[in-house]
Amino acid sequence: MRFEDLEVWKRGCRLCVEIYKALKDCKDFGFKDQITRSALSISSNIAESYERGTNKDAIKFFFYAKGSAGELRTQIYIGIEIGYIHKHTGLTWIQEVEQISKMIAALIKARQP
């Protein structure tokens, strides 16, 4: 199986694109850079896990992706509170990140010995 076939990878990519588009006019470059990097890191680490040769490496990169999901949720909450992200949009993104995180957890469990 290729990482491009994984639903979790596809969902992570779609969410990342939504975040980039929604924040394209944000003038707070520090915030914008951090949140977009967190979003980008989820699918990127899933892809990297599939390109690694061992289960140990794959699991490590799945954990990185899961950590980035937690980081992204935090940044979305903050973005809502400071008015950079509309509340409804942010809460929708948070739900999606939570689902992605659960899917990553399932991948980790499936790869653990």
MOKAPE-V170158 format. One record per residue. RES is the residue in three letters. SS is DSSP state (a for helix, b for strand, c for the rest). PSI is psi as a letter, one per 40 degrees, with the letter a starting at -180 (none if undefined). OMEGA is omega in degrees with one decimal (999 if undefined). Layout:
res = {RES,RES}
ss = {SS,SS}
psi = {PSI,PSI}
omega = {OMEGA,OMEGA}
This chain:
res = {MET,ARG,PHE,GLU,ASP,LEU,GLU,VAL,TRP,LYS,ARG,GLY,CYS,ARG,LEU,CYS,VAL,GLU,ILE,TYR,LYS,ALA,LEU,LYS,ASP,CYS,LYS,ASP,PHE,GLY,PHE,LYS,ASP,GLN,ILE,THR,ARG,SER,ALA,LEU,SER,ILE,SER,SER,ASN,ILE,ALA,GLU,SER,TYR,GLU,ARG,GLY,THR,ASN,LYS,ASP,ALA,ILE,LYS,PHE,PHE,PHE,TYR,ALA,LYS,GLY,SER,ALA,GLY,GLU,LEU,ARG,THR,GLN,ILE,TYR,ILE,GLY,ILE,GLU,ILE,GLY,TYR,ILE,HIS,LYS,HIS,THR,GLY,LEU,THR,TRP,ILE,GLN,GLU,VAL,GLU,GLN,ILE,SER,LYS,MET,ILE,ALA,ALA,LEU,ILE,LYS,ALA,ARG,GLN,PRO}
ss = {c,c,a,a,a,c,a,a,a,a,a,a,a,a,a,a,a,a,a,a,a,a,c,c,c,c,c,c,a,a,a,a,a,a,a,a,a,a,a,a,a,a,a,a,a,a,a,a,a,a,a,c,c,c,a,a,a,a,a,a,a,a,a,a,a,a,a,a,a,a,a,a,a,a,a,a,a,a,a,a,a,c,c,c,c,c,a,a,a,a,a,a,a,a,a,a,a,a,a,a,a,a,a,a,a,a,a,a,a,a,a,c,c}
psi = {i,i,d,e,e,h,d,d,d,d,d,d,d,d,d,d,d,d,d,d,d,d,e,d,e,h,e,g,d,d,d,d,d,d,d,d,d,d,d,d,d,c,d,d,d,d,d,d,d,d,e,i,e,i,d,d,d,d,d,d,d,d,d,d,d,d,d,d,d,d,d,d,d,d,d,d,d,d,d,d,d,e,e,d,h,h,d,d,d,d,d,d,d,d,d,d,d,d,d,d,d,d,d,d,d,d,d,d,d,d,e,i,none}
omega = {177.1,-179.9,179.5,179.6,-177.1,178.2,-179.3,177.3,179.6,180.0,177.1,178.1,-179.8,179.5,179.1,179.3,177.8,-178.4,177.1,-178.7,-177.3,-175.1,-176.0,-179.6,179.8,-178.0,177.6,-172.6,176.7,178.9,-177.6,179.0,-176.4,-176.7,178.8,177.1,177.0,-180.0,-179.6,-176.4,-177.7,-178.6,179.5,179.5,173.9,178.2,-179.1,179.3,179.8,179.7,178.3,-173.8,-173.5,174.9,-179.6,177.8,-179.6,-179.8,179.4,-178.6,171.6,176.9,175.3,179.3,179.4,176.2,177.3,177.0,176.7,177.5,-179.8,178.2,178.6,-178.3,176.2,177.2,-179.9,178.6,176.2,-175.8,-178.2,173.7,178.1,-176.7,176.9,-173.3,-178.8,178.9,-178.9,179.6,174.9,177.9,-179.9,177.5,179.8,178.9,177.6,177.9,177.4,179.3,177.1,178.3,177.2,177.9,177.9,176.4,178.2,-178.2,-179.5,-178.0,-177.7,-179.4,999}
